[in-house]
């Protein structure tokens, strides 16, 4: 097939590599001047690092370099993807600086994709443009007042140099990983650094009690199993017996250690709820230097409040918070998440992609039930996003070659709606329109590979219960699919 792929991050690159290996003619469109997606040079903010250690945040057939630190920087991740694309001869298939302006179903099947004024027909289209592609900036009141007073507001990812905030009074809105990462860097050069957090989130130390590496807690099947999935099997039954007593006790122990280790009580930064809430929408690692900055006074945190409006005071821009406090605001950085939309699709297509709640109706997070000749890759944000995206590409290749069959439309719709309802309930609606599967990364991988009829050995899965999941464990999946398809032809 002639296949178009939108996006050259982990999902787009792995889709191109897998589908190319299966014999398809692929073209990748990327609006940035480099590969990398969220790790692109034009998307990186100061202090950006991975949540995962380098051993778990990579694709199955190429490890990150030994020279990289355990938690690579944004620049290093981009270098890794560039090297990957070159190693597997993908760069000649990638159109950098080509933003897709429109993609629509063609008469008779396939898709017509328009980019840079040129329209090309494809038999199949893979959307790998990402659920973190367009930043969400809240509709703040009186932005014009802020700007007239000399202030500015921009998404956190649009800050590329600390010189832009040097000696200025900066307000960072948000409390997720990006908010805390960028706050630590800003505090080194700004006149003042203020964090406004609508809701505090639990943070996971990279080393609990200074000893146990985070990867042994959250990046194993045991760590995933501490959170109750839709159905529990095997060892998970023990963890969740008697109303999940064992799992809750284990998480409670981590909560106590974390609270003490980070001095959350004395700082007044203990989040509401329990530590199990850490997996409702995302898991955020502690940014080194953040709580130390709060303790020293270099960083001020206003918790459980929002920016109500902007105003001018003494000729300078300020932000008035919902709790009545007023803070100087020369620069306001919105680290407030992402908008999960696909602007280049016509409305009649998006209407068929979404349910009544605005969630994506994707079977296995991949297949749009009501739209033909279209697949999604990377719309299963997880602890192991590169591996999840790569296995999605395997599923797409298997499906396109007829290696596995889909259930009936009614069955897919029922299963998908039940999954979305469960996700909405367990996250309080913080599920990124159905695309965030954290913490159930390996459950998703298992389900995808079960459809394809391929998997890793049981002994490998047993090892993954106690040791961090290695993407390299899955490096033979694509070659095995290639051999099966050749034998079938």
LUMSE-891145 format. One line per field, with one value per residue (C-alpha): chain; residue number from 1; x, y, z. Coordinates in nm, 3 decimals. Layout:
N
chain: c(A,...) .
n: c(NUM,...) .
east: c(X,...) .
north: c(Y,...) .
up: c(Z,...) .
END
This chain:
489
chain: c(A,A,A,A,A,A,A,A,A,A,A,A,A,A,A,A,A,A,A,A,A,A,A,A,A,A,A,A,A,A,A,A,A,A,A,A,A,A,A,A,A,A,A,A,A,A,A,A,A,A,A,A,A,A,A,A,A,A,A,A,A,A,A,A,A,A,A,A,A,A,A,A,A,A,A,A,A,A,A,A,A,A,A,A,A,A,A,A,A,A,A,A,A,A,A,A,A,A,A,A,A,A,A,A,A,A,A,A,A,A,A,A,A,A,A,A,A,A,A,A,A,A,A,A,A,A,A,A,A,A,A,A,A,A,A,A,A,A,A,A,A,A,A,A,A,A,A,A,A,A,A,A,A,A,A,A,A,A,A,A,A,A,A,A,A,A,A,A,A,A,A,A,A,A,A,A,A,A,A,A,A,A,A,A,A,A,A,A,A,A,A,A,A,A,A,A,A,A,A,A,A,A,A,A,A,A,A,A,A,A,A,A,A,A,A,A,A,A,A,A,A,A,A,A,A,A,A,A,A,A,A,A,A,A,A,A,A,A,A,A,A,A,A,A,A,A,A,A,A,A,A,A,A,A,A,A,A,A,A,A,A,A,A,A,A,A,A,A,A,A,A,A,A,A,A,A,A,A,A,A,A,A,A,A,A,A,A,A,A,A,A,A,A,A,A,A,A,A,A,A,A,A,A,A,A,A,A,A,A,A,A,A,A,A,A,A,A,A,A,A,A,A,A,A,A,A,A,A,A,A,A,A,A,A,A,A,A,A,A,A,A,A,A,A,A,A,A,A,A,A,A,A,A,A,A,A,A,A,A,A,A,A,A,A,A,A,A,A,A,A,A,A,A,A,A,A,A,A,A,A,A,A,A,A,A,A,A,A,A,A,A,A,A,A,A,A,A,A,A,A,A,A,A,A,A,A,A,A,A,A,A,A,A,A,A,A,A,A,A,A,A,A,A,A,A,A,A,A,A,A,A,A,A,A,A,A,A,A,A,A,A,A,A,A,A,A,A,A,A,A,A,A,A,A,A,A,A,A,A,A,A,A,A,A,A,A,A,A,A,A,A,A,A,A,A,A,A,A,A,A,A,A,A,A,A,A,A,A,A) .
n: c(1,2,3,4,5,6,7,8,9,10,11,12,13,14,15,16,17,18,19,20,21,22,23,24,25,26,27,28,29,30,31,32,33,34,35,36,37,38,39,40,41,42,43,44,45,46,47,48,49,50,51,52,53,54,55,56,57,58,59,60,61,62,63,64,65,66,67,68,69,70,71,72,73,74,75,76,77,78,79,80,81,82,83,84,85,86,87,88,89,90,91,92,93,94,95,96,97,98,99,100,101,102,103,104,105,106,107,108,109,110,111,112,113,114,115,116,117,118,119,120,121,122,123,124,125,126,127,128,129,130,131,132,133,134,135,136,137,138,139,140,141,142,143,144,145,146,147,148,149,150,151,152,153,154,155,156,157,158,159,160,161,162,163,164,165,166,167,168,169,170,171,172,173,174,175,176,177,178,179,180,181,182,183,184,185,186,187,188,189,190,191,192,193,194,195,196,197,198,199,200,201,202,203,204,205,206,207,208,209,210,211,212,213,214,215,216,217,218,219,220,221,222,223,224,225,226,227,228,229,230,231,232,233,234,235,236,237,238,239,240,241,242,243,244,245,246,247,248,249,250,251,252,253,254,255,256,257,258,259,260,261,262,263,264,265,266,267,268,269,270,271,272,273,274,275,276,277,278,279,280,281,282,283,284,285,286,287,288,289,290,291,292,293,294,295,296,297,298,299,300,301,302,303,304,305,306,307,308,309,310,311,312,313,314,315,316,317,318,319,320,321,322,323,324,325,326,327,328,329,330,331,332,333,334,335,336,337,338,339,340,341,342,343,344,345,346,347,348,349,350,351,352,353,354,355,356,357,358,359,360,361,362,363,364,365,366,367,368,369,370,371,372,373,374,375,376,377,378,379,380,381,382,383,384,385,386,387,388,389,390,391,392,393,394,395,396,397,398,399,400,401,402,403,404,405,406,407,408,409,410,411,412,413,414,415,416,417,418,419,420,421,422,423,424,425,426,427,428,429,430,431,432,433,434,435,436,437,438,439,440,441,442,443,444,445,446,447,448,449,450,451,452,453,454,455,456,457,458,459,460,461,462,463,464,465,466,467,468,469,470,471,472,473,474,475,476,477,478,479,480,481,482,483,484,485,486,487,488,489) .
east: c(0.000,0.089,0.063,0.076,0.188,0.137,0.400,0.766,0.782,0.819,0.481,0.541,0.900,0.816,0.511,0.722,0.987,0.745,0.525,0.830,0.962,0.627,0.672,0.458,0.548,0.547,0.564,0.590,0.479,0.635,0.568,0.884,1.227,1.350,1.223,1.129,0.772,0.754,1.134,1.189,1.418,1.122,0.923,1.185,1.178,1.469,1.504,1.314,1.401,1.232,1.006,1.153,1.507,1.682,1.650,1.270,1.221,1.329,1.219,1.266,1.549,1.780,1.887,1.979,2.357,2.553,2.687,2.340,2.251,1.985,1.720,1.809,1.755,1.510,1.799,1.936,1.598,1.577,1.929,1.824,1.525,1.739,1.992,1.713,1.563,1.903,1.993,1.674,1.688,1.376,1.493,1.431,1.067,1.022,0.912,1.036,0.882,0.565,0.257,-0.057,-0.325,-0.602,-0.667,-0.998,-1.144,-1.125,-1.405,-1.356,-1.138,-0.812,-0.722,-0.619,-0.353,-0.262,0.065,0.273,0.013,0.042,-0.227,-0.129,-0.354,-0.279,-0.440,-0.422,-0.348,-0.182,-0.228,0.076,0.049,0.030,-0.196,0.058,0.085,-0.108,-0.071,-0.381,-0.381,-0.673,-0.902,-0.767,-0.954,-0.799,-0.503,-0.513,-0.457,-0.152,-0.007,-0.079,0.112,0.412,0.350,0.320,0.166,0.282,0.273,0.559,0.692,0.737,1.007,1.335,1.588,1.622,1.726,1.356,1.282,1.607,1.547,1.172,0.883,0.749,0.424,0.405,0.050,0.033,0.188,0.266,0.609,0.664,0.555,0.797,1.083,1.069,1.014,1.345,1.535,1.354,1.420,1.794,1.765,1.427,1.358,1.079,0.921,0.563,0.374,-0.007,-0.150,-0.521,-0.456,-0.144,-0.033,0.158,0.517,0.730,1.095,1.347,1.483,1.242,1.413,1.719,1.772,1.500,1.495,1.153,1.184,1.156,0.831,0.637,0.802,0.734,0.425,0.411,0.394,0.121,-0.061,-0.094,-0.367,-0.681,-0.746,-1.089,-1.036,-0.771,-0.592,-0.302,-0.096,-0.321,-0.595,-0.377,-0.293,-0.659,-0.813,-1.015,-1.088,-0.728,-0.592,-0.240,-0.210,-0.340,-0.103,0.194,0.092,0.027,0.380,0.520,0.299,0.440,0.800,0.750,0.580,0.868,1.144,1.016,0.920,0.572,0.420,0.652,0.622,0.243,0.244,0.077,-0.174,-0.534,-0.642,-0.407,-0.093,-0.300,-0.431,-0.086,-0.207,-0.541,-0.415,-0.037,0.257,0.491,0.846,0.991,1.195,1.531,1.561,1.188,1.106,1.450,1.364,1.035,1.216,1.473,1.212,1.335,1.004,0.663,0.371,0.009,-0.191,-0.557,-0.617,-0.619,-0.547,-0.871,-0.764,-0.479,-0.443,-0.206,-0.067,0.186,0.236,0.337,0.155,0.011,-0.202,-0.490,-0.552,-0.886,-0.780,-0.746,-0.367,-0.194,0.148,0.376,0.352,0.594,0.582,0.306,0.386,0.091,0.199,-0.163,-0.174,-0.268,-0.561,-0.643,-0.773,-0.682,-0.726,-0.658,-0.951,-1.289,-1.573,-1.772,-1.477,-1.415,-1.787,-1.753,-1.431,-1.574,-1.846,-2.105,-1.847,-1.587,-1.370,-1.199,-1.384,-1.073,-1.074,-0.752,-0.661,-0.581,-0.877,-1.151,-1.468,-1.666,-1.393,-1.230,-0.867,-0.744,-0.537,-0.399,-0.052,0.064,-0.287,-0.213,0.001,0.160,0.462,0.623,0.498,0.766,0.697,0.319,0.337,0.561,0.327,0.037,0.229,0.263,-0.114,-0.176,0.057,-0.102,-0.452,-0.367,-0.219,-0.520,-0.319,-0.585,-0.953,-1.154,-1.456,-1.794,-1.855,-2.113,-1.862,-1.587,-1.825,-1.945,-1.594,-1.464,-1.753,-1.718,-1.346,-1.402,-1.670,-1.432,-1.149,-1.365,-1.480,-1.139,-0.966,-1.245,-1.244,-0.867,-0.805,-0.710,-1.026,-0.962,-0.600,-0.419,-0.392,-0.155,-0.080,-0.202,0.073,0.151,-0.215,-0.254,0.054,-0.070,-0.414,-0.268,-0.031,-0.303,-0.503,-0.200,-0.130,0.226,0.377,0.688,0.749,0.581,0.919,0.980,0.652,0.737,1.069,0.884,0.691,0.996,1.231,1.165,1.014,1.276,1.155,1.431,1.223,0.992,1.255,1.163,0.792,0.815,1.054,0.821,0.527,0.727,0.800,0.436,0.308,0.563,0.466,0.098,0.156) .
north: c(0.000,0.363,0.494,0.850,0.913,1.243,1.318,1.223,1.164,0.820,0.708,0.831,0.708,0.361,0.335,0.423,0.170,-0.117,-0.055,-0.013,-0.347,-0.502,-0.382,-0.067,0.260,0.520,0.900,1.088,1.450,1.657,2.028,2.081,2.121,1.807,1.469,1.424,1.539,1.680,1.648,1.870,2.168,2.402,2.229,2.193,2.411,2.462,2.172,1.919,1.559,1.223,1.074,0.731,0.611,0.555,0.175,0.191,0.495,0.372,0.157,-0.218,-0.250,0.033,0.120,0.469,0.533,0.434,0.789,0.927,0.988,0.772,1.038,1.185,1.548,1.658,1.725,1.374,1.214,1.407,1.293,0.933,0.959,1.124,0.843,0.583,0.733,0.736,0.381,0.238,0.450,0.650,1.006,0.982,0.903,1.202,1.544,1.788,2.134,2.001,2.071,1.888,2.149,1.907,1.535,1.396,1.067,1.022,0.900,0.528,0.485,0.610,0.965,1.284,1.464,1.827,1.977,2.267,2.326,1.972,1.703,1.335,1.030,0.747,0.407,0.439,0.719,0.686,0.974,0.996,1.369,1.314,1.392,1.649,1.851,2.171,2.337,2.440,2.794,2.872,3.158,3.401,3.724,4.060,3.932,4.263,4.442,4.225,4.298,4.670,4.682,4.520,4.157,3.854,3.508,3.201,2.820,2.678,2.493,2.822,2.933,2.826,3.050,3.162,3.504,3.563,3.560,3.687,3.939,3.925,3.831,3.501,3.319,2.951,2.815,2.441,2.174,1.889,1.775,2.049,2.320,2.202,2.137,2.481,2.649,2.517,2.657,2.992,3.039,3.047,3.372,3.538,3.820,3.610,3.276,3.196,2.873,2.885,2.535,2.463,2.120,1.971,1.637,1.364,1.345,1.033,1.069,0.928,0.733,0.655,0.701,0.790,0.422,0.245,0.362,0.474,0.234,-0.067,0.067,0.204,0.063,-0.304,-0.519,-0.526,-0.146,-0.143,-0.418,-0.203,-0.012,-0.210,-0.275,-0.338,-0.708,-0.872,-1.196,-1.396,-1.222,-0.916,-1.115,-1.137,-0.767,-0.672,-0.932,-0.804,-0.464,-0.421,-0.430,-0.542,-0.296,-0.005,-0.086,-0.088,0.245,0.387,0.302,0.485,0.784,0.807,0.778,1.030,1.284,1.266,1.257,1.568,1.753,1.806,1.863,2.145,2.304,2.287,2.093,1.764,1.699,1.616,1.254,0.959,0.847,0.612,0.926,0.957,0.737,0.902,1.092,1.095,1.014,1.302,1.258,1.504,1.771,1.791,2.128,2.211,2.147,2.272,2.596,2.622,2.568,2.839,3.089,3.098,2.944,3.045,2.804,2.920,2.600,2.523,2.842,2.985,3.308,3.507,3.802,4.029,4.390,4.684,4.795,5.074,5.065,4.698,4.379,4.166,3.854,3.845,3.496,3.342,3.345,3.724,3.745,3.959,3.873,4.047,3.888,4.012,3.672,3.413,3.059,2.824,2.467,2.361,2.059,1.994,2.015,1.676,1.776,1.717,2.051,1.926,1.683,1.807,1.827,1.544,1.314,1.429,1.393,1.023,0.986,1.111,0.994,1.212,1.304,1.415,1.106,0.924,0.607,0.402,0.026,-0.075,0.298,0.246,0.175,0.438,0.234,0.458,0.586,0.378,0.354,0.536,0.432,0.608,0.548,0.688,0.762,0.534,0.758,0.534,0.476,0.317,0.547,0.451,0.079,0.131,0.326,0.067,-0.218,-0.010,0.003,-0.377,-0.405,-0.167,-0.365,-0.695,-0.560,-0.408,-0.738,-0.935,-1.124,-1.066,-0.985,-0.723,-0.811,-0.690,-0.317,-0.366,-0.559,-0.301,-0.019,-0.188,-0.270,0.080,0.260,0.045,0.122,0.495,0.502,0.322,0.562,0.870,0.740,0.636,0.960,1.206,1.295,1.354,1.094,1.316,1.234,0.863,0.863,0.843,0.483,0.541,0.336,0.037,0.040,-0.330,-0.430,-0.231,-0.388,-0.736,-0.673,-0.534,-0.828,-1.076,-0.954,-1.000,-1.346,-1.260,-1.210,-1.243,-1.568,-1.619,-1.621,-1.270,-1.148,-1.313,-1.126,-0.800,-0.838,-0.754,-0.582,-0.277,-0.360,-0.352,-0.255,-0.482,-0.779,-0.699,-0.657,-0.987,-0.906,-0.719,-0.970,-1.253,-1.072,-1.018,-1.392,-1.487,-1.253,-1.377,-1.737,-1.649,-1.485) .
up: c(0.000,-0.036,0.320,0.448,0.806,0.986,1.250,1.300,1.673,1.829,1.688,1.335,1.314,1.449,1.221,0.919,1.015,1.083,0.777,0.554,0.677,0.585,0.229,0.220,0.050,0.329,0.338,0.666,0.703,0.980,1.032,1.240,1.078,1.254,1.371,1.732,1.789,2.143,2.160,1.854,1.893,1.843,2.121,2.395,2.704,2.947,3.188,2.975,3.063,3.029,3.293,3.222,3.256,2.925,2.951,2.928,2.703,2.361,2.071,2.075,1.824,1.931,2.282,2.387,2.392,2.700,2.714,2.787,3.153,3.319,3.251,2.910,2.819,2.551,2.314,2.365,2.296,1.969,1.881,1.951,1.714,1.445,1.469,1.462,1.146,0.978,1.085,0.937,0.619,0.702,0.641,0.266,0.345,0.579,0.457,0.719,0.736,0.568,0.776,0.669,0.608,0.513,0.495,0.379,0.262,-0.113,-0.335,-0.383,-0.074,0.067,0.163,-0.011,0.193,0.129,0.253,0.121,-0.150,-0.289,-0.264,-0.277,-0.261,-0.019,0.021,0.399,0.644,0.985,1.226,1.453,1.509,1.882,2.174,2.294,1.974,2.050,2.391,2.582,2.719,2.952,2.847,3.105,3.163,3.078,2.880,2.695,3.027,3.093,2.751,2.765,3.094,2.924,3.023,2.801,2.816,2.626,2.646,2.851,2.547,2.363,2.607,2.450,2.624,2.984,2.854,2.783,3.159,3.305,3.586,3.525,3.751,3.619,3.693,3.597,3.580,3.642,3.863,3.627,3.516,3.259,3.506,3.775,3.530,3.381,3.719,3.854,3.557,3.562,3.933,3.858,3.658,3.729,3.971,4.119,4.033,4.130,4.068,4.057,4.102,4.066,4.216,4.369,4.227,4.402,4.280,4.267,4.374,4.132,4.427,4.709,5.046,4.843,4.764,4.562,4.200,4.075,3.782,4.014,4.156,3.859,3.546,3.624,3.588,3.967,3.977,3.716,3.901,4.214,4.031,3.964,3.595,3.445,3.511,3.727,3.651,3.786,4.055,4.033,4.204,4.514,4.508,4.485,4.712,5.011,4.850,4.728,5.083,4.984,4.694,4.903,5.189,4.951,4.797,5.143,5.246,4.944,5.029,5.383,5.269,4.988,5.216,5.461,5.200,5.020,5.342,5.202,5.547,5.645,5.300,5.308,4.982,5.072,4.791,4.867,4.827,4.849,4.669,4.453,4.281,4.122,3.837,3.767,3.467,3.471,3.692,3.754,3.875,4.122,3.949,4.124,4.293,4.297,4.661,4.761,4.579,4.767,5.098,5.019,4.905,4.545,4.436,4.571,4.531,4.554,4.587,4.522,4.328,3.976,3.793,3.813,3.597,3.504,3.610,3.608,3.942,3.983,3.610,3.612,3.502,3.782,3.820,4.066,4.198,4.287,4.654,4.640,4.633,4.373,4.226,3.979,3.633,3.367,3.197,3.239,3.127,3.077,3.157,3.149,2.925,2.566,2.331,2.180,1.842,1.477,1.302,0.950,0.946,0.814,1.065,0.907,0.983,1.340,1.412,1.329,1.529,1.857,2.093,2.267,2.534,2.282,2.340,2.053,1.952,1.883,1.913,2.090,2.087,1.716,1.489,1.431,1.427,1.192,0.956,0.683,0.570,0.880,1.182,1.488,1.632,1.962,2.090,2.383,2.602,2.861,3.083,2.778,2.504,2.247,2.294,2.301,1.975,1.812,1.903,1.765,1.436,1.446,1.496,1.201,0.974,1.074,1.012,0.673,0.556,0.674,0.934,1.198,1.166,1.350,1.565,1.441,1.449,1.724,1.937,1.886,1.971,2.289,2.411,2.331,2.499,2.811,2.823,2.782,3.052,3.289,3.204,3.260,3.597,3.733,3.625,3.695,3.327,3.315,3.045,2.751,2.555,2.599,2.482,2.818,2.937,3.231,3.434,3.232,2.972,2.955,2.967,2.647,2.486,2.582,2.429,2.107,2.062,2.154,1.855,1.630,1.768,1.870,2.213,2.425,2.619,2.956,3.128,2.993,3.136,3.467,3.473,3.399,3.723,3.930,3.685,3.464,3.127,2.853,2.504,2.373,2.496,2.201,1.927,1.760,1.724,1.392,1.226,1.333,1.175,0.856,0.835,0.903,0.633,0.379,0.456,0.415,0.078) .
END
